[in-house]
Amino acid sequence: MRSFWAELQTQRWDDHRYYHHSRINQSLHFLSAISFIVAYAMMFKDPVIAALIGWLVAMVSRQSGHFFFEPKGYDEVNHATHQHKEAIKVGYNLRRKVMLHLVWALAPGLLWLDPTFFGMFQPHTSGEEFVRHVGEIWLIVGIGALVFRTVQLFFLKDVQTGLVWLTKIITDPFNDAKIYCKAPLYLMRGELIDPMGEAAGRPVEAHRA
């Protein structure tokens, strides 16, 4: 358990220091974290609504921060290029995220073309049913993405790395809400980039981002 906890802390730390320099990105992650926590609560009442909140609010805000606001140049704090960080990322790097979001974005179109979605549903008879079917598909896509990358890491790395990454992803909303809650305040003060003073003062550890 000590090894598991230590690796979890390392993955969280590297994720922060490598991929969350922008205060806008951090603020969007705070919004995303709150949205995911709401979605988690909704899972017990209505998993479809939870999936819609998770994808349309939490994921869109979260990934917008990475794609549009996070610096892509040379990382002076960690002495690493963007290409290097993308190559060593344990989870979904930007290229893998593009593929995942392509699947997400195509789902409503495929459902529109085939209301049964390859035999999964009875054809929808209203807009509300269509939206709920989309939510069910997105719920499957989300769970499938987690399971797929976890199992893939079992073979690319080891079982512990995969399980640690899965634990990190599931608990990220709570961790992000805690560490990025002040990001909007810094942003309102005009600070666009986190100086990352704590990152500069710590030694480079194993790359588990």
N, C-alpha and C positions, 0 to 999 in steps of 0.2 A: 504493500500500500504506500510506503514511503516513496518508492520509485515512481509509482503511478502519480502521486500527488506532485512530486518534483517535476515530472515531465509536463503535467498539466500547467503548472506555474510557468514553466519555460515556454510552452506554446502560447500561453496568454501574453507573456512578457514580449516575446518576439513579434506577435501579432500587433501589439501596441506600438512598439518602437520602430517597426518596419513600415506599417501600413496606416498609421493614424496621426500624421503630422499636421494635417489641415484642421483648423478649428471648425470649419464648415462641415467637414467629414465627421469630426467628433460630435458635433451638434446633431447631425443627421443620424448618427449611430445612437445618440440618446433618444431621439424620437423613435427610431426603429426599436430600441430596447423596450420602451414603454408599450409600443404597439404589439410586440411579441408577447409581452407579459399579459396584456389583455387577451391576445389570441390563445395563450396557454389556458387562461381561465375559461374562455369560451369553449375550449375542447371538451369540457365536461358537460356542456349544455348543447352545443351545436357545432360539431367539428367542421361542417361546411363553411359556416360563417367564420370560424377560426382560420380556415385556410384562405378565405378571401381577405381577411384582415392581414394575415401573415404575408401574402404575396403582394397585394395591392398597396399596402401602406408600409409594412415593416421592411419587406425586401426591396421595394422600389426606393425608399428613402436610404436604406443601408447601402445598396449598390450604386446609387447615384453619387453618393459621397466618394466612393472608390473610383468610379469611372471619370467623373467630371471635375472633382476638386482636389483629390490627392495628388501631390507633386509626383511627376514621373521622371524627373531628372536624377542626377547623381545625389545620393544620400550622404551628406557630409557628416552627419551624426554617427552613422553606422559604417561609413566608408564602404558603401556598396552601390552598384549600379541598379537601376530598375530591372534590367534584364536578369541580373544575378538573383535578385530577390524573388522574381517570378519563377525562376528555375528551381529554387530550393523550397518554395512554399509547399507545405504539407497538404493543405486543403485545396480549395478551389482558387486557382490563380485567375487572372483576368480572362485568359483564353478559355479556360474551363467554364468560367462564369458565363461567357458569351454563349457557349454551347447549351448550358443549362437554361439560360433565359430565352434562347431560341425555341427550345422545347416548350417552355412556359407560354411564350407568345403565340406559338402555332396552335396550341390546344383549342382555343375558342374557334378558330377558323376551321379546324378539322371537324369539330363538333357541329358547326354550322353546315358544313358540306355533308356530313353523315350524322344525323341526329341520334343514331343509335351508338355512335362512337365504336364502331367495329363490334356491335352486339352487346356492349356493356349496359346500355340504357334502353328504356322504352322511349320513343321519340317524345320530345318535350311538346307541350301544348300551350305554353305561355312563356313570357319573358322571364318570369321568376323561376320556372323550372329550368330554363336554359342556363341561367346564372348559377343555380344550385348544381347543375351537372358540371359546369365549368369548375366550381369550387371543389367538387369531388375529384375531378381529374387533377387539379392543382395539389390537392392533399396527397394523392398518390405520387405525383411528381416530386413533391417535397420529401416525403418519406423515402421514396426510391433513391433520390440523390444522396441522402444521408447513408442509407444502407450500402449503396454502390461504392461510394468513396471509402467507407469504413472497411469493407471487404477488400477493396483494391489495395488499401494500405497494409492489410494483413500480408499481402504478397510482396508489395514494393518495399515495405519497411519491416514491420513485425506486428504481432497481434496487439501488444500494448499500445503502440503508436496509434493504431486504428481506433482502439477503444478510448484512448485519451482524447483524440481529435473529436470523436463523437460526443464525449462528455463535455468538451469545451464548447462545441457548437450549441448543444442543448442548453448549457448554462450561460452562454454569452450574453443573453438579454439582461440577466441579473448583474453580471460583472460590468457590462457596458453602462448600465444605468448608474452604477456606483462610481465608476471612474470618469465618466463623461458628463455627469450632471452639471458641472460648472462650465462646460465648454461654451454654451450660449452666452454666459456672462463675459467670458474672455472675448468672444466674437463681438459683442456689443461695445466692448472697449476698444475695438479696432485691431485686435490681435488675430491675424489670419493664419499664422503658423505657430504651432506649439514649439517653444525653444528646446523641448526635450532635454532639459537639464539633467533629469534623473537618468536618461539613457546614456548621455555622454559620460556620466560618472560611473557607469557599471561596465564590467568586462563583457566582451562578446562571448555569448554562450553558443551551445549547439543550435543549429538552424531548425526550428520547429514551428515556424510561423504558419 
